[in-house]
Amino acid sequence: GEDVEQSLFLSVREGDSSVINCTYTDSSSTYLYWYKQEPGAGLQLLTYIFSNMDMKQDQRLTVLLNKKDKHLSLRIADTQTGDSAIYFCAEKTGSQGGKLIFGQGTELSVKP
Amino acid sequence: DAGITQSPRHKVTETGTPVTLRCHQTENHRYMYWYRQDPGHGLRLIHYSYGVKDTDKGEVSDGYSVSRSKTEDFLLTLESATSSQTSVYFCAISESGTLNTEAFFGQGTRLTVV
């Protein structure tokens, strides 16, 4: 089974906040990443957080980490149509040899 | 953008034929990875390399082989293509294998096996 889980779809209106959720299973020291994939393109790193942090903010992006529940979220403030894409959560742990393990991806649709 | 080039970008091939995908980097990064992307599965690791001639299997390596004869090139070969290998293939590179090192992705190769 998958080690990283995400819901597959999210639809929001332009100007609203979007919250994309992710759960992971590996409790060893972990970096957790958010990638964005626009149609027909590769993956672009948005942000990452180490598992000893609770929150990280970068302009419109806020990452929240609940270590107890192994739950990660990405909040996009003032969502724009250009934010429409697939967002991937990924974990990188020592127990996996430093390899990235991805979730299924959440397709964000932003309606005007 | 990191200097990663995947070729070809699109390919249609017949069942049973061998296919080789190429990943070329100009960053001199030590680690290179091949992933496949399928709906509902996200990206799954096929093989990776941690140096010239040093490779290891990922979670979905059956039916695939890789070679890395020089730092800049990482080849993925489907020895006898099957319809289940229809997918989008992504190459990624990373300067090291440490946990906080960013991975950069290529643009992808869309492979269709008919």
Interface residues (C-beta under 8 A of the other chain):
Chain A: E2 V4 Q6 L8 S29 T30 Y31 Y35 G40 A41 G42 L43 Q44 L45 Y48 F50 F88 A90 K92 T93 G94 G97 G98 K99 L100 I101 F102 G103 Q104 G105
Chain B: Y33 Y35 G40 H41 G42 L43 R44 L45 Y48 D56 G58 F90 A92 G97 T98 L99 N100 E102 A103 F104 F105 G106 Q107 G108
